[in-house]
Amino acid sequence: MELTSKQRAQLRGLANSLDTILQVGKDGLTENLVKQANEALEARELIKGRVLDNNLEYDARSASAELARATRSEVVQVIGTRFVLYRETHSKPKDKRIALVRDEKKKQL
């Protein structure tokens, strides 16, 4: 699923009030970190993470890209050492999920 620019903007706005719940430390992207990210994405859909200064292997962009691949999620935003990931959950009822804006631009013949 590819996010549109309007959907990314919507998710960036929602992420402003989120606390950082995921930290990539000196051990890098471990199996436990990927499991933690999967559980958080299933529960919240939108999570904010941070790459700590003691991590010499990853910067925020590469860590978020690799974590997104491992969790089948989308990178919404990367700023400095922080990043935001999104994945639609299937464990919540539809009315409790994040409702993404729809792209109204459809080709009309």
C-alpha positions as CSV (number, residue, x, y, z in Angstrom):
1,M,0.0,0.0,0.0
2,E,1.5,3.3,-1.1
3,L,0.5,6.4,0.8
4,T,-0.5,9.6,-1.1
5,S,0.9,13.0,-0.1
6,K,-2.4,14.0,1.5
7,Q,-2.4,10.8,3.6
8,R,1.2,11.4,4.7
9,A,0.3,14.9,5.7
10,Q,-2.7,13.6,7.7
11,L,-0.5,11.0,9.5
12,R,2.2,13.6,10.1
13,G,-0.3,15.8,11.9
14,L,-1.5,12.9,14.0
15,A,2.1,11.9,14.9
16,N,2.9,15.4,16.3
17,S,1.2,14.5,19.6
18,L,2.6,11.0,19.9
19,D,5.4,10.0,22.3
20,T,8.4,8.1,21.1
21,I,7.8,4.5,22.0
22,L,10.5,2.8,19.9
23,Q,14.3,3.3,20.3
24,V,17.0,1.9,18.1
25,G,20.0,1.6,20.4
26,K,23.6,0.4,20.0
27,D,22.4,-3.2,19.2
28,G,20.6,-2.0,16.1
29,L,17.5,-3.6,14.7
30,T,17.2,-6.8,16.7
31,E,14.6,-9.4,16.4
32,N,13.1,-8.2,19.7
33,L,12.9,-4.6,18.4
34,V,11.1,-5.8,15.2
35,K,8.6,-7.8,17.4
36,Q,8.0,-4.8,19.6
37,A,7.4,-2.6,16.5
38,N,4.9,-5.2,15.1
39,E,3.0,-5.3,18.3
40,A,2.9,-1.5,18.6
41,L,1.8,-1.1,15.0
42,E,-1.0,-3.6,15.5
43,A,-2.2,-1.9,18.6
44,R,-1.7,1.8,17.6
45,E,-1.3,1.8,13.7
46,L,1.0,4.9,14.0
47,I,4.2,4.8,16.0
48,K,7.1,7.2,16.5
49,G,10.7,5.9,16.9
50,R,14.1,7.3,17.5
51,V,17.7,6.3,16.6
52,L,19.9,6.9,19.6
53,D,23.3,8.6,19.3
54,N,25.2,5.5,20.4
55,N,24.1,3.6,17.3
56,L,26.9,3.9,14.8
57,E,25.4,1.5,12.2
58,Y,22.1,3.3,11.3
59,D,20.8,6.8,10.7
60,A,17.1,7.5,11.1
61,R,16.4,7.1,7.4
62,S,18.0,3.7,6.9
63,A,16.7,2.3,10.2
64,S,13.1,3.4,9.4
65,A,13.3,1.9,5.9
66,E,14.6,-1.4,7.2
67,L,12.1,-1.5,10.0
68,A,9.3,-0.7,7.6
69,R,10.3,-3.7,5.4
70,A,10.5,-6.0,8.4
71,T,7.1,-4.9,9.7
72,R,5.3,-4.4,6.4
73,S,4.6,-0.8,7.2
74,E,5.1,2.6,5.6
75,V,7.6,5.3,6.5
76,V,5.5,8.4,7.0
77,Q,8.2,10.9,8.1
78,V,11.9,11.1,9.0
79,I,13.2,14.2,10.8
80,G,16.6,14.2,12.4
81,T,16.9,11.1,14.6
82,R,13.1,10.5,14.7
83,F,10.8,8.6,12.4
84,V,7.2,7.7,12.1
85,L,5.8,4.4,10.8
86,Y,2.2,3.5,9.8
87,R,0.4,0.2,9.2
88,E,-3.3,-0.4,9.1
89,T,-4.5,-2.7,11.9
90,H,-7.0,-5.5,11.5
91,S,-7.5,-6.1,15.2
92,K,-9.6,-3.0,15.8
93,P,-13.1,-2.4,14.6
94,K,-13.3,-0.1,11.6
95,D,-14.7,2.9,13.6
96,K,-11.7,2.8,15.9
97,R,-9.0,2.8,13.1
98,I,-7.3,5.8,11.6
99,A,-9.5,6.9,8.7
100,L,-7.2,8.0,5.9
101,V,-8.3,10.6,3.5
102,R,-9.1,9.3,0.0
103,D,-7.6,10.5,-3.2
104,E,-10.4,12.2,-5.0
105,K,-8.5,12.6,-8.2
106,K,-9.9,10.0,-10.5
107,K,-9.5,10.0,-14.3
108,Q,-12.7,10.7,-15.9
109,L,-13.2,9.9,-19.6
